[in-house]
Amino acid sequence: MPEKYIELNAFLKINSLAPTGGRVKLLIRSGAISVNGEVETRNKRKLHAGDVIVHQVKKFIVEEAVLREHVKAE
């Protein structure tokens, strides 16, 4: 069964938190992003509908519409 998620780096890029993928990576690794109340430093963290992402005073909630289906390898 496919799993629906979006990776943190892609989510931040589509929400314009940084102009390039490299800048997004630096932003995440600096510890400036939290996911569901915990600092996240993994670029490819899987986000699911309802996850809350915070950067400074900006708060984003992951919506079902941005998720993609990924088939798990067996």
Rosetta blueprint (number, residue, H / E / L):
1 M L
2 P L
3 E E
4 K E
5 Y E
6 I E
7 E E
8 L H
9 N H
10 A H
11 F H
12 L H
13 K H
14 I H
15 N L
16 S L
17 L L
18 A L
19 P L
20 T L
21 G H
22 G H
23 R H
24 V H
25 K H
26 L H
27 L H
28 I H
29 R H
30 S L
31 G L
32 A L
33 I E
34 S E
35 V E
36 N L
37 G L
38 E E
39 V E
40 E L
41 T L
42 R L
43 N L
44 K L
45 R L
46 K E
47 L E
48 H L
49 A L
50 G L
51 D L
52 V E
53 I E
54 V E
55 H E
56 Q L
57 V L
58 K E
59 K E
60 F E
61 I E
62 V L
63 E L
64 E H
65 A H
66 V H
67 L L
68 R E
69 E E
70 H E
71 V L
72 K L
73 A L
74 E L
